[in-house]
Amino acid sequence: MLRPADHLSHLSSLLVVYGGGGLLLVLALWALVRSLGYRRQARLAEAAFDPDAPLVPGEMTMLGIVEYPTDSHGQHAVRVEVEQEGTEHESSGNWSQVWVETRRRVLVQPFYLRHASGRRVRVEPTQEVFLVDDMDGVIRVDLARRIRVAELTAGEQVYAHGRLVHGLDPEAEGGPYRGTHQGLVLRPLSATRPLLLSTRLLGDRFRRWARYHGRAARLLAVAVLVSQAIWLPYHLRVWTGETALARVRGTDHYTTMDDDGDKIDHYRVHLMLPTGQALENEVRDVVFQQLGTGQQVPVRLVRIVPRWSCIGSSATVDSFAAVLLGVVLVVSVVSYFGGARFLPAWYEAHMVEQEDGRLKAGLDHHTRPGEGGTPSPGAS
């Protein structure tokens, strides 16, 4: 098939530009849909919450202040301890450390939420509780081991989502009922839907994902536009080009040297287009041997920009397009899906943290949450 030496075939050109470019566009649209979906989840999560809603049995989201039971001696309502092992790495004289989760322990005890109405609701979390809070405590065990801690403690304001039921409450106001104290108790929705406790706005975690996918959608859209702009000559050959005959004005052969000192042969054809403009294309040596001055050959003519025309009856694109698309696709996919691995908060995924410096630098600089100084011995 007659075409420039560095061009792909007609079918390969279509697959690269429109097939590969289409995949990049689909990825951009997918990121946009994900972003809009998370924004909708954030709006629904917060629109569904009514701070003045009456406390009635059923699925319920409430906001209140954490209080401990009168007989409690604990220092937390919920405590999550994530044990990590650290490794250090050196690159060009710069040290970094990576801490990987090896074990997670959840410690809970019943507590109360003081509702805006003044009513006190008992909360009974299980070890499957979903706590949305800052992981701001660090207990350094030794050089390569530490414990990261998140705690829900008295005085914190928290959103709680679960099932409100009438149940046993040792501190219920209003007296005993059939020998027991009855009150409103907030429990998990089911065995597979744990109690949600969040010190942040209910839509915050959805908005964080929305921002990530939104940024990715914008960057992918830019990648689509830039790549398609680079391939503008090809688009014009496809959509505005026409097949015409051009006259061979002459041919010449010359050589260049690559970086390794190897000789590269070039076979150039000089054409006169029907519009009167001159065009030069390199062709393969087999084609070069068949062409002579005065001969007429088919070209894909772009009248708008004649210099973007090319020898051959079909629209083709240079092989640089395939290389460019491959690089753009790989970088886009790795950046988009790879970046998402580091976005989840500690309560959404296996906890991996990267920090600067060496492991020994943090031995004397660690913090402990609340007033507790050591890991708790077990769950209640």
N, C-alpha and C positions, 0 to 999 in steps of 0.2 A: 504494500500500500504506500502510495506517495505521500510523504509528510516530512516535516523538518526532522533532522537527526535526533534532536533532544526531546522530541514530542512523544507522548503516549499515543496508543491507538485511539480511534474514535470511541469505542466502547469503554476502554479504560479511562479515558478522559471524562466521560459522563459519570462513571462510577465514582471516580475520585472527587470531582467537583460537586456534583449534585447528591451522590450517595453519601460520601464522607461529610460534606458540608451539611447535608440534611441531618445526619446523626448528631453533629455539633449543635444544630438548631433545636433538635428534639431534647437534647440534654439541657439546653438553656430554658426551654419551655417547661421541662420537668422541674427544674429548680424553682422557676417562677410559681408553678402550681403548688409545690411544697411550701413555699414562703407564704402564699395566700392562704393555704390550708391551716398553717400554724397560727397566722394572724386571726383567722376565724375561730380557732380553738381558744385563743387568748381572750377574744371578745366574749365568747360563749361562757368561758369559765368565770369571768367576772360579772357578766350580765346575770348569770344564774344565781349570784349571791345577793341576798337582800338582808342587810344587817338588822332590819326591823321585823323580819319574818318571825311569826310566832313559833315557839318551840313545841312542835307536835311530833308524835311518832312517825317514822318513815325515813327515807333518804334525806339527808340534811347536811348543809354546809353552814357552819356557824363560826363566829369570830369571838374570841374571848381572851381573858388573861389567865395564865397558868397559875394554879394554886395547888399546894401539896395537901394531902389528907392530914388531919390533926395528929395522927399517930405515926406519920412518916418520919423516918430518920435519914432518908436518902437525900442526895444532893442533885438529883435530876429526875425528870419525869420520863424522858427517853434519852438514851445515850448510845451512840454508835461508835465503836472502836474499830478502826481499820489498821491491821498490822501490815507493815511494809518492810521489804528488804531492799537495801540500797547498793548500787554499784557505781563506780566512778570511771570516767573515761577522759582521755587526754587527746587533744587535737591541736597541733601547731602551738603547743604551750598553754592552751586554754583548757581548764578542767571543767567537767560538768558531771552531774550525778543524776541517776534515774532511780526513782523509788517505785517498786511494783508491789501491788497488793498481794498478800499471801493468805490472809484470813480476815474475816469480818465477824464482829460480834455485836449483837443488838441487846441492850439491857433496858427493860421497861418496868414501870410500876403504875398502878392506877393513879390518876390525878384528877383535878377539877378544872373546869373552865368557868370563869366568872363572866357571864353573858352581859351585854350592854343593859339588858333589862334588870340586872342585879341578881338574876337567878343563877344558881350554881349547878352545873351539869357534870356528872361523873363521867370520866373518859377511861375506857379500859382497852389500851392498845395491846396487840400481840407482838411477837418478835418479827412478824412480817410487815410491821408498820412501815409506811413510806414517809420518811422525814425529809422535808425540803428545808435545808438550813445551811449555814456556812460551816465548812469543815475547818475551824480556826484553831484547834488545839493540837499541840505536838508534844509527845512524850518520847524523849530519846532514850532508848533502852541500852544500846551500845553503838559501836562504830557503824555497823551495817544494819541495824534494826531500829525501828521507831514505830510509834502508834499515833495515828491521826484520829482526832476526836471531834465529834459534833454532839452538842447537848441541847436539850430543851429543858429550861429551868424555870423556877417560879419567877413571876413578874413579867415573863415574855408574852407578847401578844401573838396569837397563832390562829390561823384558819384551820378548821378541822372538818373533814368530810367523811361521813360514815352513815350508819343507820342508828337513828334515835329510837330507843325502846324504853318501856317501863321495866325496871329491873331492880335488883337489890342494891341499895345504897346505904351503907352503915351511917352516913352522916346526913341522910335525907331530912329535910325540914318537913314537919307535919306529923311526925310520930310513926309508930309501927303499924303495919298492916298485916293481920294474921300472923303476928309474931315476928315479922321481919319489917325492915325499913324499905320502903319503895320510893323510887325517884326516877328521873330521866337519866338514862345511861347511853353514852355514845360508843358504839362498837363497830367493828369492820362490817362492810356491806355483805360480804360472803367469804367463803374460804379462799376464793381466788381474787377477791377485790379487797385488799387490805385498807386499813384506816389511813387516810392522808392527813398529815400534819405539816403545815407550811408557815414559816415565819415571814414569807414573802408574799406579795400579791399573787393571786392564783394564776394569773396569766403570764407571770415573769418567765417561767421556763419555756413556755410556748413562744413568747416573743424573742427569746434568745435564739431559738432555732429558726424563727422567721427571718431574723436579721442575717443569719448565716446563709440561708438559702437565697435570700434576696440579693446579698452581695455576690454570691456565686452566679445568679441569673444575670446580673449586670455585666460581670466580667466575661461570662460565656457569650453574651450578646455582642460585646465588643470584639471578642475573638471571631465570631461569625462575620461581623461587618468588615473587619480588617482582612480576613482571609478572602472574602468574596471581592473586596476592593482590589486585592492583588490579582485576582483572576478576572478582572474586568475585561481585558482583551479577549479572553475566551468567551465570556458571556456575550460580547458583541459579535464574535464570529458565529455563535450559535443562533442568536435571536435576530440579528440585523444583517448577518453575512449572506452572501450569495456565491454560487459557484460560477466562475468565469474563467476565461483563457488568458494567460499572460505569455509574453514572448521572452525567450531566453536571450539576454544581451551578452552573456559571457559566463565563463566558469573559471575558477582558480583554486589551486591547492596550495596549502601552506602548513607549516608545523609549528608547534609550541612545545615547551618543556614543562612538566609538572614539578611539584615540590621534591619528588624523588629523583629528578633528572631524567625521567622517561619521556620519550618523544610522543607527542599526540598529533595525529593527522587531522586536518580540517578540510572539508570539501564544500566550497561555497558556490552558490548559484546566484547570478545577478539577473533579476527579472524586470520587465517593463509591464506594469499593470495597465488594464484597459483605461484607467483614469489618467494615465500619463505619468504617474509617480513611479519611482524606482523602488524595488524591494530586494533585499538580500536575505537568503536563508541558507543555513548549512544543511546538507543532506548526507545520507549514508554513502559510502564509497560505491556500493552496487548501483545506486540510483545515479550517482555522479557520472559513472561510465556510460550511461545511456543518454545523457543530455548533451546537446550541442547548440551552438549559437544559431538563432533564428527559429529554433523549435518552439512550438506552443505547448504549454503544460497547464493543467487545471490549478486554480488557486481558490482559496476561500477568501473572497474579497469583502473587506469592511470599508464601505465608502465613507463613513463618518470619520474614521481614522485609518487611512490607507496603510500606514506603517504597521498596523496590527493585523494586517492580512497575513496569510501563510500559504505555502505551497501545499497542494493537495485539495481534493474535492470535499473533504469533511472537516468540520471544526475539531481541532485538537488542542491540547494544552501541554506545556513543557513539563518534563518529569520533576522539576522543582516543586510543582504543585503537590505531587504525591508525597514528597519528603516533608514539605511544609505541613500538609494536612496530618500526616502521621505524627509529627512533633506536637502540633496543636492538640490533637485528640488525646495523645498520651498524657501531656501535661495537664490538660483539662480534667480528664477522668481521675488521674492520680491526685490532683489538687482538690477536686470536689469531694470525692469519696474518701480520700486519705485524710483530708482536713477534718472531715466529720468525725473521725475516730478520736480526735483530741478535744472535741467540743463538749461531749456529755459531761455533766457534773458528776460528782462522786456518787450521788444517789441514783444515777441512771446507768452506770456501767462500772466495769472493773476499773479500779483506781490506779492510774499510772501518772506520776508527776516527774517533771524534769526541772532541775535547778542548776544554777551556776555554782562553781567552786568545788572543793574537795569535801569528802565525807567528814573528815575530822574537824572541819571548820564549824560545823553545826553542833558539836558535842556540848559546848558550853553556852549555846544560844538557842534555847527552846522555850516554848510557852505551854502553859497548861490552861485548859478552859475552866471557867468558873472558879471554884475554890478547891477542886479536887486535884490532888497531886500525883496519884497513881491510878493505874487501870483498876476498874471495878472487878471484883472476884467472880461475879456471875450474874445471871439474869434472875429477876424476881418474877 
